Amino acid sequence: MIITRNILNQKVPREMFPTRLDSATDLYTYTDKGLVLYNIKPTTWNVLYPFFQQNNKFTVNDFNVENKDITYQELIDIYNDIYTKKYEIENGFHEEKRKQVLVEEFNETFGVDGTIISEKLDSHYELKFSKSQNVYTLYYLESYVANEINDIDKLLKQQVYQQEFLNLEEYPIPKEINGVKLVDSLFILDDKEKLEILKSNKIGIIE
């Protein structure tokens, strides 16, 4: 579930207390073919994502909620304290560093270069049950938009992951492509302001 402003002061149900903290940093690429999405683990997740950082992530596997009467806001505050201390201060992963390693991993994964992040698209928290870990996990998700890649043709023909294109001109925006669902965090595309950010950062002209 997405932790929205209207539930921040509500109590977290005890059965949903997270025992794990995680993060993900996404890079959105929008081209004439549409928003580029990837089915990174089709045999396990089978969900379409924008590209997301898989290395050098912030993760805590032994998190324990001591306050049994905690609100969502208090839970986020605890997350932020740990994130700031362990990830940003101790390991140096401030925002500019996170953007740098995101671009480096993107370039290395697809064999491209010249990738430039233009702006931040979104950030939010999600509390969800991790089937692979069999626990509830609290995630912090950041999304950035690229507006330049040297070889966009090479990206669109990559064979690393199954690739699909989401048409952002179709409304309402589909929730799946060819029978594969979009990841929950793509709810942000229901926000017309964020759609305009993506559309204003279209990469290249595809012949």
Rosetta blueprint (number, residue, H / E / L):
1 M L
2 I E
3 I L
4 T L
5 R H
6 N H
7 I H
8 L L
9 N L
10 Q L
11 K E
12 V L
13 P L
14 R H
15 E H
16 M H
17 F L
18 P L
19 T L
20 R E
21 L E
22 D E
23 S E
24 A E
25 T E
26 D E
27 L E
28 Y E
29 T E
30 Y E
31 T E
32 D L
33 K L
34 G E
35 L E
36 V E
37 L E
38 Y E
39 N E
40 I L
41 K L
42 P L
43 T L
44 T L
45 W L
46 N L
47 V E
48 L E
49 Y E
50 P L
51 F E
52 F E
53 Q L
54 Q L
55 N L
56 N L
57 K L
58 F L
59 T E
60 V E
61 N L
62 D L
63 F L
64 N L
65 V L
66 E L
67 N L
68 K L
69 D L
70 I L
71 T E
72 Y H
73 Q H
74 E H
75 L H
76 I H
77 D H
78 I H
79 Y H
80 N H
81 D H
82 I H
83 Y H
84 T H
85 K H
86 K H
87 Y H
88 E H
89 I H
90 E L
91 N L
92 G L
93 F L
94 H L
95 E H
96 E H
97 K H
98 R H
99 K H
100 Q H
101 V H
102 L H
103 V H
104 E H
105 E H
106 F H
107 N H
108 E H
109 T H
110 F H
111 G L
112 V L
113 D L
114 G L
115 T L
116 I E
117 I E
118 S E
119 E E
120 K E
121 L E
122 D E
123 S E
124 H E
125 Y E
126 E E
127 L E
128 K E
129 F E
130 S E
131 K L
132 S L
133 Q L
134 N L
135 V E
136 Y E
137 T E
138 L E
139 Y E
140 Y E
141 L E
142 E E
143 S E
144 Y E
145 V E
146 A E
147 N E
148 E E
149 I L
150 N L
151 D L
152 I H
153 D H
154 K H
155 L H
156 L H
157 K L
158 Q L
159 Q L
160 V L
161 Y L
162 Q E
163 Q E
164 E E
165 F E
166 L E
167 N L
168 L L
169 E L
170 E L
171 Y L
172 P L
173 I L
174 P L
175 K L
176 E E
177 I E
178 N L
179 G L
180 V E
181 K E
182 L E
183 V L
184 D H
185 S H
186 L H
187 F H
188 I H
189 L H
190 D H
191 D L
192 K H
193 E H
194 K H
195 L H
196 E H
197 I H
198 L H
199 K H
200 S L
201 N L
202 K L
203 I L
204 G L
205 I L
206 I L
207 E L
